[in-house]
């Protein structure tokens, strides 16, 4: 077996975090798909043991800090989907993060919320976790989730 591209497992242990089981899709899609050297994840919600960690719009029912933690959980769920498909040992780098924030009128701190996902990826993959990103405010998300995150990941050929 070849050496892992990154020290992701050691970093998760240091953070006291475990990869969860892959979240079951809530509609007609698969959690992740590979094409060439890229893995695309479907949008991941902040599920913990099958339940959303928070519900509602950010800026009213959900605080920015709670939403930031939810974004971290979304990223962890996305990593679980990648690991289930090809193993995180094959990750070369995180290419892009797209984060959606169910935003109350006037809420404009979407980038701060999605930092929860970005910071986790940096803690897990180091320099290979630095990525391009979009943080988008939306009116509604599936299941009334406050945050949804998807990843594009480069993997070894």
Secondary structure, 3 states (H helix, E strand, C coil): CCCCCCCHHHHHHHHCCCCCCCCCCCCCCCCEEEECCEEEECCEECEECCEECCCCCECCCECHHHHHHHHHHHHHHHHHHHHHHHCHHHEEEEEEEEEEEEECCCCCCHHHHHHHHHHHHHHHHHHHHCCEEEEEEECCCHHHCCEEEEEEEEECC
